Amino acid sequence: MKILWVNSATTKTLSNTRLFGMPPVFIKWGHPTLCLIGGKLDSSYPDYFVTLPVPLGRIGLYRLLAIWTLPLVCLKHKPDVIITDWMSAKLTRWVVVLRKLGLLKCKLVHDVRTVPVKDDRGKSYSIYAGSLKYARKQFDGITTITLPLREEICSEFGFSPQQIAVWTSGVDIDHFRLGDGTGLRKRLGLEGKFIVFYHGSINENRGVVELALAAEHLTDLDELRIIIVGGGNQWEKLKTVVDEKNLKQVLLQPGVPYKDIPGWISMADLCAVPLPDHAWWRVSSPLKLMEYLAMGKPVLLTDMKAHRAVLPEDDEAFYIKEATPEEFASGIRRAVRSKGSFECLRKNGRRKAETELTWESQAKVLNEYLDKVIKGEVDIRYGL
């Protein structure tokens, strides 16, 4: 089975860690796998990435180019199945034409990993809904990230649950493994500090600014440092908040390459997943949480369904009621007082990652579903 993942983003905006986690598993199992993406590669990217130029640095022009280039990539590599996300589903329009002409035999699978962040049903929702309606007519299969999201898709777009496979986020336990952050701590002058850590997107409705503002309520904890690593459309706002409020305990670091992320996590005492309890996050599968657990880190979590699906018990994490500065501060204080439990949390988190949360476990689910799609046992166009 040959697989081609089609990504709507570029190497500058890539946040789809599954493209680093899933393809190596399929390749190891003897399934040649490629990922199409815009931009330039450097040594930090795997060799199964196939890149297209991004004319004038415009992602819209990249997507237009991808529409015309994708059929050529398919004719050259002859994938058995193409997997898209909802931002890239309609990039397959000429592939669909070539399939109808009998020039391509590949199957199309639509993978829904997230829903639009904005709840005003504006442009993002229109693209999201349009991709699912398009897939209903032109694709062979559909997968999604959680059972609640599958239920939502079936209710809103008329799919049958039996047609949709569910595979969650996973973690590369070899890449994200127990480590010693002493070297980086020393280089950054953070020896002896209690470090709260977050990495990832700095966008609206992710609770990151609120996490930083927790420092206003923790000024008496001289040893505390809140480190935020990432980038996004709220990065400048975050910098402004930190500067204007003189949050000296908050350290900001622009995004680092995927290969370097474990080094940053390793120096943390407590890792935070600050997502608010919004509808779009309830149906998510929190990748960062799995990475933190794989590295044996105690975690500070908002109390919502997506987090409870991974760590259901109160004593498995430092849960807070809502994503407010006051609640984050309260959770951090509780963690500081409970450092004696960290060793148990470290062992339990790593054990859970190794036994339940690997990319291999999710790849088995996807592999079985793709096999059914290729054999014609699943076809969402006809309700099989």
Sequence and secondary structure as in RCSB ss.txt:
>XXXX:A:sequence
MKILWVNSATTKTLSNTRLFGMPPVFIKWGHPTLCLIGGKLDSSYPDYFVTLPVPLGRIGLYRLLAIWTLPLVCL
KHKPDVIITDWMSAKLTRWVVVLRKLGLLKCKLVHDVRTVPVKDDRGKSYSIYAGSLKYARKQFDGITTITLPLR
EEICSEFGFSPQQIAVWTSGVDIDHFRLGDGTGLRKRLGLEGKFIVFYHGSINENRGVVELALAAEHLTDLDELR
IIIVGGGNQWEKLKTVVDEKNLKQVLLQPGVPYKDIPGWISMADLCAVPLPDHAWWRVSSPLKLMEYLAMGKPVL
LTDMKAHRAVLPEDDEAFYIKEATPEEFASGIRRAVRSKGSFECLRKNGRRKAETELTWESQAKVLNEYLDKVIK
GEVDIRYGL
>XXXX:A:secstr
  EEEEEEEETTT   THHHHHHHHHHHTT  EEEEEES   TTS TTEEEE  GGG HHHHHHHHHHHHHHHHH
HH  SEEEE TTTGGGGHHHHHHHHTTS   EEEEEE    S SS  HHHHHHHHHHHHHHHH SEEEES HHHH
HHHHHHH   GGGEEE    B TTTS     HHHHHHTT TT EEEEEEEE  TTSSHHHHHHGGGG TT TTEE
EEEEEESTTHHHHHHHHHHTT TTEEEEE   GGGHHHHHHT SEEEE   S HHHHT   HHHHHHHHTT  EE
EE SHHHHTT  SGGGSEEESSSSHHHHHHHHHHHHHTGGGHHHHHHHHHHHHHHH BHHHHHHHHHHHHHHHHT
TS  TTTT 
